[in-house]
Structure formats: C-alpha cells, structure tokens
Amino acid sequence: MADTTEKTGAINKLRIRVRAYENKILDASVKQIIDTAMRFDANVVGPIPLPTEIKKYTVNRSTFVHKDAREQFEMRTHKRVIDILNPGPKVVEALTNLSLPSGVNIDVKMM
C-alpha cells in the first residue's frame, strides 16, 4: 500500500514545526494553524511541545577593569510540532495563505 501512495505522489502527512522566542505568540499562532486545519476537517495531531532551546551568553560588564563583574543573558527558543494527517489540497492552500505574526518561524515538511 505504501508503494501506491509513492507512485501517485499523494501527501500522507504534513509536519509543521513552529518556533518563536515568545511562548504566547507561539501558542496563538499554533491555535490559528489548528483552527484553519480543523475548518477543512483535517486530522490534526498536536501541538507537541519540544524542549526549549536555551542559548546563554556571558559578557564582561567593564571593558578594562573589574574582570570578575559579568552579566549573563539568555535566549529561549520555544518549539512546537503539529502533524496533519491526509491533508487535502484545500488544507494546504489555506495554510499557505495564512498570515502569522512576525517572530514566528515555520518549517513545513511533506511526508
């Protein structure tokens, strides 16, 4: 059965990875994606939260003296995964026309 779907070129699953620095904006955009997919009766799995990626930076407070005085900053990247099973062409078109807030990065894989 898997061979016939590969020959016809049908999409079995859309995997959408959504990333943002702020979790409130991320959750709002994920809800918007899910509502759009549900409007066209698609099977949605998720959102599945992935581990938060934390990048820490340590910087000297002073340029020349006081080498022990340092400041630490961190950037947190929140991530979610949404799977849409057996999406129709209307679902794909609606998701491509979706406008999301700035600061939200989306990666779409067709499996």
N, C-alpha and C positions, 0 to 999 in steps of 0.2 A: 504494500500500500504506500510506503514511503517513496518508492520509485516512481509511482504515477504522479505524485504531487511535485516531485522534482522536474519531471518532464513537462508538465503543464505550466510550471512557473508560478503556482499559487503560493501565496504567503500564508504560512501556518501561524506565525506569531510575530507580533511587534514587541520589541523590548525597548522601553523608553527609560533612559537614565537621566534624572534631573538633578542638577547641582546648583547650590546657591550659598552665599555667605550668611544670609539671614534665614532662620528656620520659619518665620511667619510668612514671609514672601514665598518660600519654597512650598509650604503646605497649601497656601492659597492657589498657587499655580498647579499643583498636583490635583487639587479638588476640581479645578477648571478642566483639566485634561480628562479626569474620570467622568465628570458630568457630560462632556462632549461625547465620549465613547459610549456612555450609557444611553444617550439620546438616540443613538442608532442601533440599540440592542446588541452591543458587543459584549463578549465575556471578558471581564476585567479581573486580573489578579493583582492585588497590591493596594496601596503603595507599601513596599517593603523597605523599611529604613536600613540603610547600610551604615557601617561605622563612620563616625565623624572624623575627617582628616584634620589633624591639628599641626600647624607649622609654627614653631616657636623661634623668635629672633631675640638675641641678646645684644644690646648696644651700650657702649660706654656713655655715661652722662656727660662727662667732660672730655675735651679733646686732648689735653696735655697732662693735667694732674688729676689726682683722685681716681686712680685706676680701679679701686675697689667699688666705686659707685657705678652701678649698672642698672639699666632698665630692661625689662623683658616685655615683649609684645607677642601676641599670637593671633593667627588667622585660622578660623574654624570653617571648614567646608562641609556643609550638610548634604547628604546624598539620599535619593530615593530611587527605587526601581518599580516600574509599572509594566506588567505584561498584558497584552491584549491578544486573546486567542481568536483565531479565524476572523481577522478583520475584513470587512467588505471594502469595496472601493469608495463608498460614501464616507466611511470612518476615516480612511487615510486622507481623503480630500479635506474633511472637516478639521483634522488635526494639523494639516499643513497650513490651513488658513487661520489657525488660532493665534491670537496675539497675546503674548505673555509679558509680564513686567521686565524691565531691564535688570540685569544682575542675575538672571536665571539662565543657566546653560543646559541645553537639551541635546542628548545623543540618541538617535533612533536607529535600531538595527532591525532588519527584516530577516527572519529566520525561516 
